[in-house]
Every structure is written in structure tokens, then in C-alpha cells.
């Protein structure tokens, strides 16, 4: 086991991918000379050169489109979009090209593209840079949506994504970059099709993903002091969703709280709740509860930002209400 930061795990994954396969290259804003907005590509330009670590103009539609073209031409591009809100500028390329070309060509073309982007709030970067839009992308057929929450997944999911024949979108919660964790020395292949139980329990299921995983685990620790054993389920993959593992957990615990940093209305948490209602309704002892962000643009002041986001104490209160 090695203790590293999430940021270092991403960089390690990028370096290993570049060494493994000469078709792999990284492109995006400030990924080269600056070393990445979150320092995930620091040092890679010196190691691999400007042909494989490419700084791009501030034009997301252009460089995501270039990544799609490179993938169609046989390369294995990793496209970094600085933050999730900027990815909206490339939504036409993502929705109408990357996600559809295999279908529209009758299987003649693949787009083996990996797109990484920072997501989430909690860093006081105000309303324009604090979105959690993973659920939007999970709505689109034709792409895989990953939300690594641990250092092992931050490295391993990237490497696994590069083996996929179709587009994979990786959402890295920016609050996690400085988080330390244990990287498994043997580095087994990461399964990018399954959810993971991060803490077993029998009294209820806390279902979440990305940056909210650690809040759910903190809440579970607090609940354990009150004699409530919560099972914490890390979805890890939003599309295709591992509904089987969700239903297995709920059938065991008979209660569920879904934690999602997105806004409650139209959130991915609503999709999870619907899946539970459709697949495990008669196993439930109480309605599915949700803990989401408040229905406001994420505030800049720290105390207001914290109040707007899911927090361990909000999760604990939701569980207490659920248990009566």
C-alpha cells in the first residue's frame, strides 16, 4: 500500500497510460506548460513532449471535437475539460457526435475517447464553477459515466476507460484532489461496470457517488455511535448504472437515503429512487429519502456554500427522520 493524493493518483494513471500505448495523448487547457489547473499533468510535458501533451485554445467545442476526430482516426485521446461547466460549450460535440457515431454508422465506427473534467462544489469558486452535472451526462445513451471517489479508482478507472471502444466521461470531484488515500500496490484492474459497498450495514442504505461518498461515510460513523449501522454504497458508475447492487443493498436494509450534490429537482438521486421503487418497492419499510443541494446557484461565501450542499449532519438528520 502507498499513501498518495487523489491528484497524484490521476497523474500516475496518466503517466502509465502514456507509457503503455503510443496512441495515447493528453489535450486540454493548461495541461502542458502550466501542468494542469489542478496539477494533475505536472511534469508530463517534460517527460513526453508537446506531441503527446497538448495545450489547447480556450475553445471546448473545438478541442473536444478534435479528440473525437483523433479517436475516429485510431488514436486514444484523453481530453481534459477544466471544469464541468465549461463542458456545456462542447455539448453538441458530445451529444450529437461522440455518443451517436457508433449507432449512426451501424457499428462501423468507434469513438475510443476519454474525457476528464473537474466537478462539484465546496471550494468557494462561486456559482459558475460549482456545478454537479454528472446526472445530465448519465442521461445520454452511447457514453459511459464514471465518478471515481478513491485514489485507487482515480488511477484505475482512467486506465480501464482507455480500453473501452466507446466514449468514457470521468468526473473528478475537485474537492478530492488533495485528499490522501491508500493505493493498492498490486493495482488490480478496476471494474468500471459495478458499484462498491464501502461500508456494510443492516439498518439502511446510504447511496451516493463522487465527493459525497466521504460525507456519507462520516455520517455512517456518527450513526454507528447511536447504534444505527448504515451500509454505504458508492455507485462509481452512473451509466451504465449497476441497479442490481443497489437493489441487493436495499432488499437487505429495507430503507434508503440517496445523497447527490446536484440540485434535488431532476437530480440523478431521483433516478435512483425510481429504480428502487420499480425494483424493490415491497422490500421498503419507508419511502426513499434524498439529500441534495439547495435549489439555488451555489453561493460564494463559505458559510452559505456549506449550508447549500449535502453535509454529514444533513444525512444524519435524514436517517433519523427515516427511522422515526
C-alpha positions as a printed NumPy array, in Angstrom:
array([[  0.   ,   0.   ,   0.   ],
       [  1.194,   3.517,  -0.853],
       [ -0.302,   6.722,   0.537],
       [ -0.796,   9.31 ,  -2.196],
       [ -3.197,  12.127,  -3.   ],
       [ -6.086,  11.802,  -5.426],
       [ -4.248,  14.307,  -7.655],
       [ -1.129,  12.119,  -7.666],
       [ -3.248,   9.063,  -8.46 ],
       [ -4.689,  10.794, -11.53 ],
       [ -1.183,  11.851, -12.612],
       [  0.088,   8.306, -12.067],
       [ -2.727,   6.961, -14.233],
       [ -1.972,   9.471, -16.981],
       [  1.744,   8.651, -16.913],
       [  1.132,   4.904, -17.018],
       [ -1.341,   5.265, -19.884],
       [  1.117,   7.354, -21.908],
       [  3.883,   4.803, -21.317],
       [  1.715,   1.819, -22.179],
       [  0.331,   2.954, -25.506],
       [  1.91 ,   5.348, -28.037],
       [ -1.584,   6.163, -29.33 ],
       [ -2.49 ,   7.862, -26.05 ],
       [ -2.101,  11.62 , -25.785],
       [ -3.469,  14.309, -23.452],
       [ -5.006,  17.557, -24.637],
       [ -6.763,  20.432, -22.904],
       [ -6.428,  23.919, -21.475],
       [ -3.197,  24.432, -19.486],
       [ -2.348,  20.721, -19.352],
       [  1.182,  21.298, -20.672],
       [  3.406,  24.157, -19.53 ],
       [  1.205,  25.01 , -16.559],
       [  0.888,  21.372, -15.507],
       [ -2.899,  21.365, -15.342],
       [ -5.284,  23.601, -13.435],
       [ -5.287,  21.026, -10.621],
       [ -1.642,  19.943, -11.175],
       [ -2.726,  16.536, -12.462],
       [ -0.425,  16.724, -15.503],
       [  2.509,  18.463, -13.832],
       [  5.818,  17.257, -15.307],
       [  4.244,  15.259, -18.136],
       [  5.164,  17.785, -20.844],
       [  8.86 ,  17.456, -19.969],
       [  8.568,  13.678, -19.889],
       [  6.508,  13.064, -23.038],
       [  6.878,  16.224, -25.145],
       [  4.419,  18.584, -26.862],
       [  3.169,  15.999, -29.369],
       [  1.569,  13.977, -26.584],
       [  0.833,  16.7  , -24.013],
       [ -1.009,  19.343, -25.992],
       [ -2.133,  22.723, -24.72 ],
       [ -5.302,  23.862, -26.468],
       [ -7.041,  27.201, -27.034],
       [ -9.953,  28.169, -24.787],
       [-12.445,  26.528, -27.133],
       [-14.075,  23.426, -25.685],
       [-16.186,  22.606, -28.721],
       [-13.068,  22.69 , -30.898],
       [-10.759,  20.536, -28.832],
       [-13.409,  18.013, -27.787],
       [-14.281,  17.759, -31.481],
       [-10.594,  17.291, -32.297],
       [-10.484,  14.498, -29.715],
       [-13.44 ,  12.793, -31.39 ],
       [-11.692,  13.055, -34.753],
       [ -8.446,  11.668, -33.34 ],
       [-10.319,   8.745, -31.795],
       [-12.01 ,   8.009, -35.128],
       [ -8.537,   8.074, -36.703],
       [ -7.178,   5.365, -34.408],
       [ -5.67 ,   7.405, -31.575],
       [ -6.552,   7.137, -27.875],
       [ -7.045,  10.756, -26.806],
       [ -7.58 ,  11.889, -23.224],
       [ -9.329,  15.246, -23.334],
       [ -9.282,  17.341, -20.172],
       [-12.044,  19.913, -19.748],
       [-11.06 ,  22.318, -16.987],
       [-14.393,  22.277, -15.111],
       [-17.74 ,  20.661, -15.775],
       [-19.495,  23.95 , -16.52 ],
       [-17.157,  24.536, -19.48 ],
       [-18.137,  21.135, -20.901],
       [-21.514,  22.636, -21.79 ],
       [-19.731,  24.547, -24.558],
       [-18.913,  21.163, -26.129],
       [-22.299,  19.58 , -25.582],
       [-23.111,  19.465, -29.3  ],
       [-19.903,  17.513, -29.964],
       [-20.613,  15.182, -27.044],
       [-24.311,  14.545, -27.613],
       [-24.526,  14.634, -31.402],
       [-21.149,  13.148, -32.344],
       [-19.272,  11.231, -29.653],
       [-22.352,   9.487, -28.281],
       [-24.048,   8.727, -31.598],
       [-21.454,   7.839, -34.228],
       [-21.325,   4.101, -33.487],
       [-25.129,   3.901, -33.666],
       [-25.486,   6.12 , -36.728],
       [-22.776,   4.236, -38.617],
       [-24.342,   0.865, -37.889],
       [-21.324,  -0.134, -35.819],
       [-18.751,   0.768, -38.478],
       [-17.091,   3.456, -36.324],
       [-15.989,   3.594, -32.716],
       [-15.016,   6.664, -30.715],
       [-12.49 ,   5.457, -28.096],
       [-12.364,   8.847, -26.381],
       [-11.781,   9.608, -22.69 ],
       [-12.925,  12.984, -21.38 ],
       [-11.887,  14.036, -17.866],
       [-13.258,  17.025, -16.02 ],
       [-13.388,  18.502, -12.542],
       [-16.843,  18.689, -11.   ],
       [-18.524,  19.704,  -7.775],
       [-18.588,  22.479,  -5.208],
       [-17.091,  23.137,  -1.777],
       [-14.095,  25.23 ,  -2.863],
       [-15.554,  28.753,  -2.895],
       [-15.37 ,  29.201,  -6.648],
       [-18.902,  30.601,  -6.848],
       [-21.902,  29.731,  -8.982],
       [-20.186,  29.402, -12.364],
       [-17.635,  26.78 , -11.282],
       [-19.501,  24.697,  -8.702],
       [-21.834,  22.544, -10.763],
       [-22.511,  18.83 , -10.364],
       [-23.802,  17.83 , -13.783],
       [-22.83 ,  14.155, -13.852],
       [-26.501,  13.218, -13.845],
       [-27.047,  15.219, -17.04 ],
       [-24.407,  13.16 , -18.824],
       [-25.719,   9.9  , -17.376],
       [-28.921,  10.646, -19.317],
       [-27.128,  10.168, -22.676],
       [-27.026,   6.698, -24.313],
       [-23.732,   5.883, -26.014],
       [-21.336,   7.056, -23.305],
       [-20.033,   5.667, -20.015],
       [-20.06 ,   7.977, -16.978],
       [-17.587,   7.357, -14.146],
       [-17.299,   9.137, -10.778],
       [-14.131,   7.937,  -9.012],
       [-14.122,   8.782,  -5.305],
       [-10.981,   6.956,  -4.097],
       [ -7.332,   7.16 ,  -5.128],
       [ -7.46 ,   3.596,  -6.442],
       [-10.434,   4.435,  -8.639],
       [ -8.916,   7.77 ,  -9.716],
       [ -5.993,   5.876, -11.22 ],
       [ -7.599,   2.575, -12.163],
       [-10.754,   3.907, -13.786],
       [ -8.695,   6.039, -16.156],
       [ -6.645,   3.039, -17.262],
       [ -9.761,   0.905, -17.659],
       [-11.526,   3.668, -19.611],
       [ -8.755,   3.651, -22.205],
       [ -9.589,   0.021, -23.015],
       [-13.176,   0.869, -23.924],
       [-14.225,   1.171, -27.591],
       [-16.714,   3.957, -26.885],
       [-16.574,   7.369, -25.148],
       [-15.968,   7.435, -21.395],
       [-16.524,  10.539, -19.295],
       [-14.725,  10.76 , -15.954],
       [-15.967,  13.263, -13.379],
       [-13.309,  14.023, -10.756],
       [-14.703,  15.937,  -7.789],
       [-12.337,  18.867,  -7.395],
       [-12.617,  18.778,  -3.6  ],
       [-10.928,  15.358,  -3.645],
       [ -7.691,  16.319,  -5.429],
       [ -5.797,  16.984,  -2.194],
       [ -7.333,  14.018,  -0.347],
       [ -4.895,  11.272,   0.63 ],
       [ -5.632,   7.58 ,   0.385],
       [ -4.096,   4.157,   0.098],
       [ -3.229,   2.981,  -3.399],
       [ -3.173,  -0.78 ,  -3.659],
       [  0.306,  -1.954,  -4.548],
       [ -0.781,  -4.755,  -6.884],
       [ -3.131,  -2.35 ,  -8.719],
       [ -5.709,  -4.901,  -9.886],
       [ -7.845,  -3.935, -12.835],
       [-10.73 ,  -1.702, -11.804],
       [-14.188,  -2.864, -12.851],
       [-15.945,   0.127, -14.407],
       [-19.33 ,  -1.568, -14.51 ],
       [-20.041,  -2.174, -10.821],
       [-20.905,  -0.218,  -7.691],
       [-18.976,  -0.899,  -4.479],
       [-20.09 ,  -1.336,  -0.878],
       [-17.701,   0.899,   1.077],
       [-19.165,   0.106,   4.489],
       [-21.518,  -2.807,   5.261],
       [-24.593,  -2.317,   7.403],
       [-28.068,  -3.682,   8.036],
       [-30.264,  -0.772,   9.147],
       [-30.413,   1.339,   5.982],
       [-28.541,   2.06 ,   2.742],
       [-26.73 ,   5.349,   2.114],
       [-26.372,   5.516,  -1.685],
       [-24.043,   8.084,  -3.229],
       [-21.064,   8.734,  -5.513],
       [-18.102,  11.076,  -6.082],
       [-17.291,  13.687,  -3.473],
       [-20.386,  12.861,  -1.408],
       [-19.028,   9.389,  -0.603],
       [-16.847,  10.733,   2.188],
       [-19.73 ,  12.705,   3.676],
       [-21.848,   9.556,   3.669],
       [-19.051,   7.607,   5.375],
       [-18.693,  10.356,   8.006],
       [-22.445,  10.234,   8.608],
       [-22.326,   6.443,   8.896],
       [-19.597,   6.717,  11.542],
       [-21.723,   9.157,  13.527],
       [-24.813,   6.971,  13.179],
       [-22.87 ,   3.944,  14.411],
       [-22.301,   5.782,  17.694],
       [-26.09 ,   5.89 ,  18.024],
       [-26.4  ,   2.173,  17.307],
       [-27.505,   2.625,  13.681],
       [-25.495,   0.567,  11.186],
       [-25.7  ,   2.176,   7.755],
       [-24.49 ,   0.468,   4.592],
       [-22.644,   2.934,   2.343],
       [-22.877,   2.205,  -1.372],
       [-20.558,   4.018,  -3.8  ],
       [-22.21 ,   3.925,  -7.225],
       [-18.904,   4.716,  -9.02 ],
       [-20.559,   4.278, -12.428],
       [-23.644,   6.329, -13.298],
       [-24.021,   4.936, -16.802],
       [-24.485,   2.028, -17.148],
       [-25.991,   2.061, -13.638],
       [-25.402,  -1.038, -11.519],
       [-29.038,  -1.363, -10.46 ],
       [-28.505,  -4.917,  -9.213],
       [-26.119,  -3.888,  -6.437],
       [-28.446,  -1.043,  -5.412],
       [-31.429,  -3.371,  -5.127],
       [-29.417,  -6.022,  -3.275],
       [-28.45 ,  -3.461,  -0.648],
       [-31.983,  -2.082,  -0.261],
       [-33.508,  -5.566,  -0.012],
       [-31.142,  -6.226,   2.869],
       [-31.628,  -2.948,   4.78 ],
       [-35.229,  -2.058,   3.746],
       [-34.504,   1.691,   3.812],
       [-32.524,   4.056,   1.574],
       [-31.193,   7.595,   1.644],
       [-29.7  ,   8.878,  -1.619],
       [-27.048,  11.618,  -1.383],
       [-26.419,  13.664,  -4.52 ],
       [-24.636,  17.029,  -4.718],
       [-26.772,  18.049,  -7.682],
       [-29.971,  20.039,  -7.178],
       [-32.892,  17.925,  -5.999],
       [-35.235,  18.73 ,  -8.899],
       [-34.41 ,  16.442, -11.808],
       [-31.4  ,  15.028,  -9.974],
       [-29.754,  11.66 , -10.516],
       [-30.951,  10.89 ,  -6.993],
       [-34.482,  10.885,  -8.404],
       [-33.47 ,   8.241, -10.953],
       [-32.01 ,   6.054,  -8.205],
       [-35.171,   6.472,  -6.126],
       [-37.294,   5.477,  -9.131],
       [-35.142,   2.381,  -9.76 ],
       [-35.6  ,   1.343,  -6.124],
       [-39.368,   1.897,  -6.314],
       [-39.582,  -0.171,  -9.501],
       [-37.31 ,  -2.976,  -8.319],
       [-37.651,  -3.184,  -4.542],
       [-40.918,  -1.452,  -3.588],
       [-42.203,  -4.325,  -1.458],
       [-38.877,  -4.563,   0.367],
       [-39.079,  -0.973,   1.626],
       [-40.141,  -0.156,   5.176],
       [-40.149,   3.591,   4.449],
       [-40.126,   5.918,   1.431],
       [-36.76 ,   6.582,  -0.209],
       [-35.241,   9.83 ,   1.097],
       [-32.922,  12.24 ,  -0.727],
       [-30.247,  14.666,   0.47 ],
       [-29.323,  17.104,  -2.318],
       [-28.054,  20.65 ,  -2.741],
       [-30.414,  23.536,  -2.093],
       [-32.254,  24.891,  -5.125],
       [-30.01 ,  27.931,  -5.551],
       [-26.898,  28.775,  -7.588],
       [-24.055,  27.668,  -5.317],
       [-23.096,  30.697,  -3.155],
       [-19.576,  32.086,  -2.885],
       [-19.411,  32.817,   0.904],
       [-18.071,  29.758,   2.682],
       [-20.817,  29.516,   5.303],
       [-23.553,  29.821,   2.66 ],
       [-21.85 ,  27.328,   0.345],
       [-21.62 ,  24.794,   3.157],
       [-25.273,  25.398,   4.012],
       [-26.312,  24.792,   0.406],
       [-24.517,  21.454,  -0.002],
       [-25.209,  17.989,   1.419],
       [-23.288,  17.602,   4.687],
       [-22.875,  14.716,   7.157],
       [-25.238,  16.334,   9.648],
       [-27.943,  16.669,   6.965],
       [-27.536,  12.985,   6.134],
       [-27.772,  12.032,   9.814],
       [-30.968,  14.087,  10.195],
       [-32.47 ,  12.433,   7.112],
       [-31.71 ,   8.999,   8.568],
       [-33.277,   9.9  ,  11.914],
       [-36.43 ,  11.064,  10.146],
       [-36.495,   7.865,   8.107],
       [-36.213,   5.726,  11.221],
       [-38.834,   7.767,  13.045]])
